[in-house]
Amino acid sequence: MALPTFEKSRLIGLVAILSFGLTSLFAVLLPEVLEPLIPATFVLGFFVIIPLALLLGEDFPLVESEGADGDLASSTATTEDSLATLRERYATGEIDEAEFERRLDRLLETEELADRVDAGGGDRAGSRDRRECETERE
């Protein structure tokens, strides 16, 4: 079973909240019985896990990758999700064939524009493409 992954800032916040919450719970619930867990929980969370996540970054097992491959994968997944939603709406009859074709063309144009910008087309080329798309929409 694979471990879940989180953004680094979200993981740090999650660990901080869980460490503080569990430390408080152990201190209030049964302080006599759980006394060894009170400082251990606090130290483990704030002085072990958080610094490891900060120092190791993407190499820490619970931190998701933020590299170029991760960005490309997320944009591809978003495009695939949009396409699946569009197909589902067409199949259920929410939109007609003309509307489906129009939205599909727009989705593919957006994907091509994103690919050009990611390929290093520069700000000038990206601005020109955005202006052309805006002109076509009008």
N, C-alpha and C positions, 0 to 999 in steps of 0.2 A: 504494500500500500504506500503510495507516494505521499510525502509531506505536503501540506498546503504552503503556498508562497504568498508573501505580502509585499507591498511597497515598503521601503526601508523606514520611512517616517511613520507609516501605519503600524508596522511591527513594533517599533520603539514605543509608540503610544499604548499599544495593546499590552506589551510587557509591563510598562509602568503602571497602568491601571490594575492589571491582574496582581502584580506584586504588592501594591499598596492595599488593594482590596482583600487579598488573602491574608496579608499580615494583620490587618485590622480584624478580620473575621477570626483568625486564630487567637488574637489577643482578647477578644470579647467573648467568644464562644466557650472555650474551656482553657483559661490561661494556665491552670496547673498541669493539665495533661499535655497540652500542645505547646508548652513553653519552649522546647528546643526548636520547634518549627517557626516561631515568630521571627527571630533574627535571621535564621537560615533562609526563609522566604524573601525577606527584604534584601539581604546581601546577594542572594542568587540573582534576583531580578535586576536590581539597580547597579550592582557592582560587577556582575559577571555577564549576563546575557546582553544588556544594553551596550556596554563597551565592546563586546565581541561583534555585535551587529554593526556598530559604527566603524570599527577597525577593519573588519573583513568585507563589509559591503556585500557585493554580489556573491562572494565566495561563502557567505554564511548560508547554511542550508534553507532557512526560512525566508530569505530575501529573494524576490524575483529579479530576473535579469532586466536591465534597462538599456542594453546595447542596441546597436542598429538592427540586429536580427530581431530583437524583441519588438521594436517599433514597427518593423516591416510585418511581422507576424500579427501584431494587433491591428494594423490597418487592413491587412488582408482578411482577418477575422471579421472586422467591422463591415467590410464590403460584402463578404459572404453572408453575414447576418442580414444586411439590408436587402440583398438579392433574394434570400430565402423568404423574408417578410413580404417582399414585393410579389413573388411567385404565389405565396399563400393567399394574399389578398386577391390576386387575379383568379386563382382557382376557386375561391369561395364566392366570387362574383361581386366583391366590393368595388372593384374597378373594372372598366371595360378594356377591350383590346387596345384601343387607341391610347388610353391613359397609361396602360401597362407599357406600351412601346415608348411613350414619351418619357416616363419615369426611368425606364431601363436605359434609354439614351443618355439622360442626365446623369445617372449613376455611373455609367461607363466613362462619360466625359470627366466627371469628378475624379474617378480613379486614374485616368490618364494624366490629368493635371497634377494630381498628387505624386504620381510616378516621376513626372518631369521636374517637379520641385525637389523631390528627394534625390534625384540624379544630379542635382547641383546646377540647375538652370539659372540660379541667381535670382536676386530680388527683382531686377529689371524685367527678366523674362516672365517671372511669376506675376508681376503687376500687369504686364501686357496681356497675359493669358486671362487673368481675372477680368480685365476690362473687356476683352473679347467675349467672354462668357456672359458678362452683364449686358453687353450690347445685344447678344443673341437672344437673351431672355426677354428683352424689351420688345 
